[in-house]
Amino acid sequence: MRIDDRVEHLVREALHWVVKRDAESLDAALAAFVDEKTRRESLELLVAVAGFVLIDLHQGRPNHAQVQVVAEKVAHMEAWANITSDEVAVFMNAILAGRSLAEDLRTEDVVVLAFVVAGSLLSSRELPEGQWWFDYLDQVEAAIEAAG
């Protein structure tokens, strides 16, 4: 997957506000996704990032019970975003199964879930001293691009 520099910048800006748990600034950042192509590429990137981090976190594809545990943690940590653990689990299971997110979730929920889940997974991941979520995102994006 080739990551467009402009899309990457917009996604990182929005993820910054997710990590800061600032709903108002996140809404403003999301307004920058003005065209369908940018929105689609952003969602593709976020889905790839969330899927990669989930698999990396479990050192392999997580089972449904593991997904449920992560979903509950994400929903609890990100209560400011008004997402439920069931929604997060549906989102993550769809990603892992390669199913269309539109099959199980409303379009407006997919956008919020994509940003909040990816941001939460990135920022809550235990990292070596001196590394931040955006450093991990650099590694994740490099792996995604290398995989094609």
C-alpha positions as CSV (number, residue, x, y, z in Angstrom):
1,M,0.0,0.0,0.0
2,R,1.4,3.3,-1.0
3,I,0.6,6.1,1.5
4,D,0.0,9.5,0.1
5,D,1.9,12.2,1.9
6,R,-1.0,14.6,2.1
7,V,-3.3,11.9,3.5
8,E,-0.7,10.8,6.0
9,H,-0.3,14.4,7.2
10,L,-4.1,14.8,7.7
11,V,-4.4,11.4,9.4
12,R,-1.6,12.2,11.8
13,E,-3.1,15.6,12.7
14,A,-6.4,13.9,13.5
15,L,-4.7,11.1,15.4
16,H,-2.9,13.8,17.5
17,W,-6.3,15.0,18.7
18,V,-7.4,11.5,19.4
19,V,-4.4,10.9,21.6
20,K,-5.0,14.2,23.4
21,R,-8.7,13.2,23.8
22,D,-9.9,16.5,22.4
23,A,-13.2,15.9,20.6
24,E,-13.5,19.5,19.4
25,S,-10.1,19.7,17.8
26,L,-10.6,16.2,16.3
27,D,-13.9,17.4,14.7
28,A,-12.0,20.4,13.3
29,A,-9.2,18.1,12.0
30,L,-11.8,15.8,10.3
31,A,-13.2,18.8,8.5
32,A,-9.9,18.9,6.5
33,F,-10.9,15.6,4.7
34,V,-12.8,17.5,2.1
35,D,-13.0,15.0,-0.8
36,E,-14.1,11.4,-1.2
37,K,-10.7,10.2,-2.4
38,T,-8.9,11.7,0.7
39,R,-11.6,10.2,3.0
40,R,-11.3,6.8,1.4
41,E,-7.5,6.7,1.5
42,S,-7.5,7.9,5.1
43,L,-9.9,5.1,6.1
44,E,-7.8,2.5,4.2
45,L,-4.7,3.7,6.1
46,L,-6.4,3.7,9.5
47,V,-7.8,0.2,8.9
48,A,-4.3,-1.0,7.9
49,V,-2.7,0.7,11.0
50,A,-5.3,-0.7,13.4
51,G,-5.0,-4.2,12.0
52,F,-1.2,-4.1,12.1
53,V,-1.1,-2.9,15.7
54,L,-3.7,-5.5,16.8
55,I,-1.6,-8.3,15.2
56,D,1.6,-6.9,16.6
57,L,0.2,-6.5,20.1
58,H,-0.7,-10.2,20.2
59,Q,2.3,-11.4,18.1
60,G,-0.2,-12.9,15.7
61,R,-3.8,-12.8,14.8
62,P,-5.8,-12.3,18.0
63,N,-8.8,-14.6,18.8
64,H,-12.3,-13.2,19.5
65,A,-11.7,-13.3,23.3
66,Q,-8.5,-11.3,22.9
67,V,-10.3,-8.8,20.6
68,Q,-13.0,-8.4,23.2
69,V,-10.5,-7.6,26.0
70,V,-8.8,-5.0,23.8
71,A,-12.2,-3.6,22.8
72,E,-13.3,-3.1,26.4
73,K,-10.0,-1.4,27.2
74,V,-10.3,0.9,24.2
75,A,-13.9,1.8,25.0
76,H,-13.0,2.5,28.6
77,M,-10.0,4.7,27.8
78,E,-11.8,6.5,25.0
79,A,-15.1,7.1,26.8
80,W,-14.8,10.8,25.7
81,A,-15.6,9.5,22.1
82,N,-18.9,7.8,23.1
83,I,-17.9,4.5,21.6
84,T,-19.0,1.1,23.1
85,S,-16.9,-2.0,23.5
86,D,-19.3,-3.8,21.2
87,E,-18.7,-1.3,18.4
88,V,-15.0,-1.5,18.9
89,A,-15.1,-5.3,18.8
90,V,-17.2,-5.3,15.6
91,F,-14.8,-2.9,14.0
92,M,-11.7,-4.9,15.0
93,N,-13.2,-8.2,14.0
94,A,-14.2,-6.9,10.6
95,I,-10.7,-5.6,10.0
96,L,-9.1,-8.9,11.0
97,A,-11.5,-10.9,8.8
98,G,-11.1,-8.5,5.9
99,R,-14.8,-7.8,5.8
100,S,-16.3,-4.5,4.7
101,L,-16.9,-2.2,7.7
102,A,-20.1,-1.1,6.1
103,E,-21.6,-4.6,6.6
104,D,-21.8,-4.2,10.3
105,L,-21.4,-0.5,11.1
106,R,-23.0,2.8,10.1
107,T,-20.8,4.9,7.8
108,E,-20.6,7.8,10.4
109,D,-19.6,5.3,13.1
110,V,-16.8,3.9,10.9
111,V,-15.1,7.2,10.7
112,V,-15.1,7.8,14.4
113,L,-14.1,4.2,15.2
114,A,-11.3,4.2,12.6
115,F,-9.6,7.3,14.2
116,V,-10.3,6.5,17.8
117,V,-9.4,2.8,17.6
118,A,-6.1,3.4,15.7
119,G,-5.2,6.4,17.9
120,S,-5.9,4.4,21.1
121,L,-4.0,1.3,20.0
122,L,-1.0,3.4,18.9
123,S,-0.9,5.5,22.1
124,S,-1.5,2.8,24.6
125,R,1.1,0.4,23.1
126,E,4.0,-0.2,25.5
127,L,7.1,1.3,23.8
128,P,10.8,1.5,24.5
129,E,11.9,4.4,26.6
130,G,12.0,7.6,24.6
131,Q,9.6,6.4,21.9
132,W,6.3,7.9,21.3
133,W,3.1,6.8,19.5
134,F,4.1,8.7,16.4
135,D,7.5,6.9,16.3
136,Y,5.6,3.6,16.4
137,L,3.3,4.9,13.7
138,D,6.4,5.5,11.5
139,Q,7.4,1.9,11.9
140,V,3.8,0.7,11.2
141,E,3.5,2.8,8.1
142,A,6.9,1.6,6.8
143,A,5.8,-2.0,7.3
144,I,2.5,-1.4,5.5
145,E,4.2,0.3,2.6
146,A,6.8,-2.5,2.4
147,A,4.1,-5.1,2.3
148,G,2.6,-3.5,-0.7
